[in-house]
Amino acid sequence: MKYYTFLWLYCILTFSACKNNSSKVEHLSLTPSSIIQDSLFTQMPGALILCGDHYLVWEDPFNPEKFLHIIDINTRREIKAIGEIGRGPKEFITPVPIKSIGNKIFTYDLNQTKQAYYSIDSLLVMKDPFILLPPLPIEDCLDIVQITEGEFISTHPQNEQLFQWIHQDSTVSFFGKSPIKEKLKDYYNSRQGTLSYNPYNQKLIYSASLFPYIALYEKEGNNFQLKWEKISSKNFYEIKNGDIHFIEEALVPHEIILTKDYIITLQKEENAPTSTKRTTGIRDFSQVPNTIFVYDYDFNLKKIIDMGMPILRIETKGNSNTIYAVGIDLDFCIVTYEI
């Protein structure tokens, strides 16, 4: 009897120890596994977009001529810079480029109803890469992702449901819970945030920009189902007479992506020391985070990783745990990490 009692206690203690160890968060440091570009000549890099298996595109939003730079990942060389700023038939006033399907970049304009693809395949055979599209109903959208050919999901600023789903036949439907449950006169500020979609596991994640709120949805058949939402117990805002007032600045992710196994957020650790690295320009990047937070798909924090340099942008394909990043190492650079 004593032997069985001892064995039972041993099993309980072993299980408890394993459980406690599994909940520990690893703190790691990483160095880049490769350098794609060691210097980007820009005042400030914009979006970083992975196109297919072979191309990276980085945006130069302050360049008055060409705002998209296309890089061959294998050769690590820039193929060409494309994209015109202006009011002409193939120009954008305020372009917003996003990841598309295949070797294309979808681009829309914040100040006009112009939308187009830039085709890398066309560019490679010396054809015009600009493909004008019929306007999609995405006016005033706060962020947008393409989920398959001809289908988009955007955050809607005013509809009762958070997301607008534009289908291939151009019909529109809505889904998703609002991050603010109370009735508001205007939902615009409360819905500012970041969207990311992984086509390989058909998961969609949304992260609010002005207060801690993250929600994960998964495509099931012809619908998206809410899997979970994470809301801070601390109040960062108050609502008076239907208006939202933010009473404290929140530490929220700068960016969020979905890899094969992880949800990864780009954000500063609480009470982390300020970075001293700067580029050779006049801009101060001392508040740019050095760390990524690595969660599993149930949003259990697994790792906090120091990337060895301030990181501005992160990107992934979705079927691996390789991430691409725009970092600051004296100059802006594009590097890869294996998570």
N, C-alpha and C positions, 0 to 999 in steps of 0.2 A: 504493500500500500504506500509506504514512504517513497518507493522508487517511482510509482506512477504519479504521486503528488509532485515529486521533484521534476519529472518529465513534463507534466502539465504546466508547471510554473516556468520551466525553461522555454517551452514553446511560446507562452504568452509574452515573456520578456523579449525573446528573439523577434517575434512579430512586431512588438512595439518599437524595438530598436530600428527594424527595417522601415517601419512606417515613418518614424521621425527622420531617418536619413533621407527617405525619398522626398520629404517636404523641404529639404534644405535647398537653398538657392546657390548655385555655383557662381563664383566671381572669377572671370577669366580675362586674360589679355590676348589679343590677336594681332598679328601682323598680316598685311595683305598677301594673298597667295599669288597674285599677279598684278602688274601695272599695265593698264590698257592705254592710258595717256598720262604723261607726267606733267603736262602743263596745258591748261585751257586758257586762252587769251580772251578774257571777258571780265566785265565789271562784277557780274554775278551770274552763276549758272542757274538756269531754270530747271525745267523737268528733265529727268533721265528716263529714257524709254528703251526697253529691250524689244527688238523686232525679230521674231522668229528665233533661229538658232545662231545667226551669224552677224547680226548688226545691232549696234547701240546708237541711239540718237540722243544728243544733248542739246538743250535749248539755250540760245543766247538772247534773252528777251530785250536787251538794250541795244542790240545791233540794228541799225536802221536799214540794213540791206538784207543779209541772209540770217535767218533766226534758227535754222535747224542744221546741225552738224552731224553727218552720218559717218560712223566709224565701223570698219570691218574688224570684228573681234579677233579673227584668226591672225590677220596681218598686223593688227593694232595701228592701222593707219586710217586717216580720214579720207573717205572717198570723195566727198563733195559737201559743200554748204549750199542749202537751198532754202526757199521760203522768202517771199517778198513782203515788205511792209508798205502799205499805202492804200489807196482807194480804187485802184484799177481792178479789172475783171479777175485777175489771178493774184490779188494782193489782199492782205488782212490788215485791219487797223490795230486791233488788240488780239492777236492770235493766242489760242489755248490749245496746245497739242497734247494728245493722250495716246496711250497704247491701243493699237488696233489688232485686227486678225491678220496673221501672215506678215509679210514684209511691207506694211503700210503704217502710216501715221495719220490718225484722224485729227483734224484741226477745225475748231469753230472760233467765232469772233464774239467778243463780249459786247461789241458796239454795233453789230449789224448781223443780219440773218444769213451770213455766208458760212457754208460748211464744205469741207473738201477732204479728200485723201491725198497724201503724198506717197507715191508708189516707188519703193526702192527698186523693185524689179524693172519698172519702166526706165528708171534712171540708168541702170546697168546696161541697158541695150540702146542707150542714147535717145530715148524718147522723153517727151515732156512728162514729168512725174505728177503734175497737178491734175487731179480728177475732181471737178466740181460736182457736188451732190445736191439733190433737192433738199430744201430746208427741213430739218427735224424740229419738233416743238420743244426746244430746250432753252427758250428765253428765260433768263433769270435763274438758271440752274446753279446750284452752289458747288457741285462736283458731278462728274459723269464718268462712267466706265462702259466699255463695249464688252458684251458677254459672249456674242457670237456674231457671225456675219449678218449685218443689218439690224442687230438688236442692241439697245443701249438701256442703261439704268442711270437715272440722275436723281439727286436729292432735290426735292421740290420745296420751294420756300413757303408756300401757303396752304397747300392741300392738307386735309386732315391726316392723311397717311403720308409717310415720309418720302417714299420712293415713287418715281414715275418710271414705268417700264414701257419703252417704245419697242413694239414688236416688228417683225420682218414685213408684215403687211401694212405697216404705218399706223396701226391702231395703238391706242394708249390705255394702259391700266395702272392701277395704283396698289401699293402694298406697304407694309411696315409700320411699326409703332413710332410715334413721335417721342423724341428724348425728353420733352417737357410734357407732362401729363395734364397740367393745368391749362385752362382756356386763356389764350393770349389774343390781343388785338393784332399783333404782327409777329409771325414766327421766324422772320428772316435771320435775326441775330442768333436765336437759339438753335438754328439748324445748320449753321456754318460748320463744316467738317470735311473729313477725308473719306473717300471710298476706295476700296481695293477689291478686286475679284480674281479668284484663282479658277481658270477654266478646267483644270485637271481634277479638282475635287468639287467644283461648282459651289464654292463657298464665297459669300459676299460679306465684307466687314465694313462697318461705319464707325468712325471715331469723331466725336464732337471736338470743336476747336477751342471753345471758351469755358468749358467745364468738363469734369471727368465723366464721360459716358462712352461706352463701347458696346456694340451689338453685332452678333454674328448670325447670318442667315444662310440657309442652304437650299439650293434648287432641288425640288422634289416634284418630278413630272412637269406640270405646267405652272407651278407655283413656287414661291420662295417661302420657307418656313423659318420663323425665329427660333434659333437654338438656345441662345442666352443673351442677356444684356447685363452689363456691369455698371452700377451706379454708385458713386461715392456716398458714404453716409454723412459726409460733411456738406453743409450748404454753401455753395459758392455764389448763389444768386437769391434774390427775393422777388416776389411778384406783387405789384400794387396796382390796383385798378386795371388789370389786364396787360400791364407793361412789365417787362422783365428788366431787373437791375442787377448787374454783376457787382458783388460786394467784395470779392477777393479774387486775385489772379490765381489761376489753377496751373499746376504742373501737368501738362497734357502732352501726348505724343506729337512730335513735329511731323512724322510720317508713319504709315503703317502698311506692311506688306504681308502676303501669305505665301510661304514656301511649301515644300512638300510636307514637312512635318511640323512646322512652327508658324505661329503668329509672331511677327517681329515688329517692335515699335522703336522708333528713333527718338530718344528723349534723354534729358539730363537726370542723373541721380539726385535725389533730394540732398541738399547741403554739399553738393559736389563743388570742388574748387573751380574757379573761373579759368578757362583756357587762356594762355598768353599768345598762342600762335595767330599770326595774321598773314594775309597775302601781301604782295608788294604794293597793292593799291591803298586807297584811303579808307576803305570800309572796315568797320570794327566787327570782327566775328568772334569776339570773346565769349558770347553767350551760346555759340553753336555747340551742341552736345558731342561728347566723345564716346558715348555709350549707346548700345542697343539693348533692349530687354527682350528676352526670348521666352515665349509662352508656348505651351502645348495647345491643342485645339479646344480644350476645355477651359482655357485661360488660367492655367496654373503656371506661375512664374518658375522657370527652370534655370535660366542663366541671365546674368548681367555681364555684358562683355565690353571691355575697354578696347576700342578699335585702334588705338595708337595715334589717332589724329582726330581733329574735329570733322564731323561728317554732316554734309548738307543734304544729300539725297540718297535714297536707297531704292533698289529695284531688284526684281527676281523674275524668273520665268514661271515658277509654280510647280514644276515637276522635279525639282532638286532643292538642295539646301545651300546652293551657291547664291550669294548676293553680290550685286554690283553697287558701287557707291561713288559719289562725288565727295572727295575729301579735300582737306586743306593741309598741305605739307609745303610750306612756303608759297607755292603756287596751287591753284586748283588742279586736281588730278582725278582720274577715274581708275579705280582699283577694284579687285574682287576679293571676297572672303569666302572661306568654306566654314559653315556653321555646324 
